[in-house]
Every structure is written in C-alpha cells, then in structure tokens.
Amino acid sequence: MPRIRLRSWIAAVLCCTAGCSALQDHFIDLETDLRNHILAQRAWGEWSWCYDELDQPRHFAHGFKDGYTDVINGGNGCQPTLPPKCYWKPHYQSPEGRSCVEAWFDGFSHGALAAQQDGQANLGQIPISPTARMNLNSRNAPVPAPWTATRTPPAPVPESPALRRTTPAPDAEDSDRALNRILPPIDPEELQQAAPLRSYEEGE
C-alpha cells in the first residue's frame, strides 16, 4: 500500500511538472506573439504614409505586418510560396481576389524590408554564449585545400655585362692586323744575325 501511494505521488509530481513546463511555454509564445503584433502595428503606423495610393490598402497592410513579423521571428524576409489560408477561399479565386493576394505579397516584401531597416532582424532569437558562438563559427569555417607542391621553373640568370658580346667576333684577317699593330713584323735576316741557326749536320 505505501509503495502504491509513493508511485502515485511521483506520477502526480511528474504530470504537474510537465504541465507547468508546457503552460510556461504557451505563455511565452503568447507574450512573444503579442509583442510582435504591437511592433508590426507600430511600424505600419510609421510607414503607412508611403503607401497612400494603393488599390488594395487593407491587404497590403496585412502583408506588411506579416513580413515585419517574419523578420522579427528570425526569417529572411523572402516571400512564402503560398499566401495565408484566409486567401485560399473561393472568394479570392477571381481577378479581383488575385489582386488582393498580389497586394499581400507586395506588402510582405515591404514589411520585411522595413523591419530590417528598423533593426528588428533576429529580435526573437535567444542569444548564445560567446564561447558557443566561437565554437560554432570555427566548425562552420571552410576547410583549406591540401597543400600541393608545385615545381616552379628556375629564374633565368642575368647575363653579365662583361661577358656580353656587343661587337661581332673578328675574322682571321682582322686578328693579323691587330697583331701587326701590337708587334711589328720581324725580318728573318735580322733574326738569323741575332741568333745564327745551327743545322743538325754541323759537327758530324
């Protein structure tokens, strides 16, 4: 009997805890929706003077507020694929109804842009710690490509000015002329008088 009572108490506590958590989340959602609705209404009151000449002002205002709220909730401001379900009725399946839907889409884009200009983007996101943000950024950082060795051709060696040939090579005649200018021609008779030659047969 005591075990049954203990189990009943534990089950009741768990149910109450779960119910309190769900109820708390519900109140947070209600508070957030109310805040976003007030901000969207205030923004439309400040920007509505820019849209005085509209064919469907009521539907444009509806889309403006929805786009403004979407950016506050962390959306990117892009138009959804389909309009809200209230525009799915047969009443809007006509040329006049389609103009209302187009006015809603147009207002959605303008409202999202107004929210971004007002600095309300990502207002509904819960901030994380700087450490967690740094770890997330490092994880999402692109991985560098593996290093590959590339052989680069050697740089050309500059030619020394001293070795650079600026004039064409002289031919044999030019060489003889230059040598004659340096050393005068020698007379064979003078050379023999200076040092008489001895033949190999002399002395035998």
C-alpha positions, 0 to 999 in steps of 0.5 A, a space after each residue: 500500500 505505501 509503495 502504491 501511494 509513493 508511485 502515485 505521488 511521483 506520477 502526480 509530481 511528474 504530470 504537474 511538472 510537465 504541465 507547468 513546463 508546457 503552460 510556461 511555454 504557451 505563455 511565452 509564445 503568447 507574450 512573444 506573439 503579442 509583442 510582435 503584433 504591437 511592433 508590426 502595428 507600430 511600424 505600419 503606423 510609421 510607414 503607412 504614409 508611403 503607401 497612400 495610393 494603393 488599390 488594395 490598402 487593407 491587404 497590403 497592410 496585412 502583408 506588411 505586418 506579416 513580413 515585419 513579423 517574419 523578420 522579427 521571428 528570425 526569417 529572411 524576409 523572402 516571400 512564402 510560396 503560398 499566401 495565408 489560408 484566409 486567401 485560399 477561399 473561393 472568394 479570392 479565386 477571381 481577378 479581383 481576389 488575385 489582386 488582393 493576394 498580389 497586394 499581400 505579397 507586395 506588402 510582405 516584401 515591404 514589411 520585411 524590408 522595413 523591419 530590417 531597416 528598423 533593426 528588428 532582424 533576429 529580435 526573437 532569437 535567444 542569444 548564445 554564449 560567446 564561447 558557443 558562438 566561437 565554437 560554432 563559427 570555427 566548425 562552420 569555417 571552410 576547410 583549406 585545400 591540401 597543400 600541393 607542391 608545385 615545381 616552379 621553373 628556375 629564374 633565368 640568370 642575368 647575363 653579365 655585362 662583361 661577358 656580353 658580346 656587343 661587337 661581332 667576333 673578328 675574322 682571321 684577317 682582322 686578328 693579323 692586323 691587330 697583331 701587326 699593330 701590337 708587334 711589328 713584323 720581324 725580318 728573318 735576316 735580322 733574326 738569323 744575325 741575332 741568333 745564327 741557326 745551327 743545322 743538325 749536320 754541323 759537327 758530324 
